[in-house]
Amino acid sequence: MAFNRLLLSSRCGKNKGAIFLTDAIIALFIVVITMMVSIFFLAKAEVSSASKMQANRLATDIFAVLDYSSTLSAFDAEDIRTGIDKMLPEGYLMDFKIECERRTYDSRNETRSSYAFAGERIFVRNGDENCIARYWIWLE
């Protein structure tokens, strides 16, 4: 009986190390997989929808201010660009195109971003001419 106990204890002692090593390898594998999935989703959400909405609101607000201050209806491209540059925070770039029934102005350059928000604002110039201001804003 003592021999059986000795034999049983020696076998269990050897297996404890192998089982612990297998358990540690499986746990390490699960941690690495979890970290890889987390990094993948963080990289995919680099530009969050909140920053896109911020750019949307920023561009809409800038053209609302230009419309209410009659800068758009004056149709002076330099005044419009100056107004945009004053209100546009650092880190954003913006281009625009204004189309009226009799005139058109386009300030667009090539965008240097994979994401650019585009929008438009309709306004009336001199009480009788309908115009559309289209704008593009993106992160620098």
PyMOL commands that set and color helices and strands:
alter all, ss='L'
color gray80, all
select helices_A, chain A and resi 2-44+49-68+71-74+77-87
alter helices_A, ss='H'
color red, helices_A
select strands_A, chain A and resi 92-100+104-106+117-125+129-139
alter strands_A, ss='S'
color yellow, strands_A
deselect
rebuild
show_as cartoon
